[in-house]
């Protein structure tokens, strides 16, 4: 038996990178995992990779109707939810002086509004008010990065949200924590940095105390810990999985 046998998990942004790695591990450990993503073709590919114990629900977390569809599907098929990994997010590079209203709204609609309602709309599905919620933060919410201020601000907001939510959830047995990756080479890196991605990775290695970038599987390992009973007294933390980047 896996550590999540009989559990129902949701991973938003589960089609690639950290989300896909986490979904694979949840399924491997016995959970039935629901993954979300905006593009059906990528969802289909992720389902094929995960193989079993998985259901894909197409949608955009910044669209509240799509979130309603996700949770209605879970309610009808499983009746409850045990684990939520609110992972979906996005970012773009624009320095001060070039920031646009479009960038601001796009980033905050997904990373902040989308995360807030991903969590809020899930609450009625946790049986007897027991469950675990993990949000994806970032070292960008704690340290400075050129041209990344809007993204960094959205991830700093994620950290602050859970400081308040653990108080709102006092009296329940729902735990909320943040996992904050450092430099991790995912498909999002290739999209964000394009032809410069190799240079970015070499720079990341040079500023990371461990001297390398992380893997999606290493972040997923931390998510598994926060989702499991092994972390039963861990609540409201930001767990950096960053090779030491934000610690020096």
PyMOL commands that set and color helices and strands:
alter all, ss='L'
color gray80, all
select helices_A, chain A and resi 17-28+40-50+64-77+101-125+127-129+139-141+149-168+187-207+216-227+229-231+245-247
alter helices_A, ss='H'
color red, helices_A
select strands_A, chain A and resi 8-11+32-37+54-58+83-86+130-136+173-181+238-241
alter strands_A, ss='S'
color yellow, strands_A
deselect
rebuild
show_as cartoon
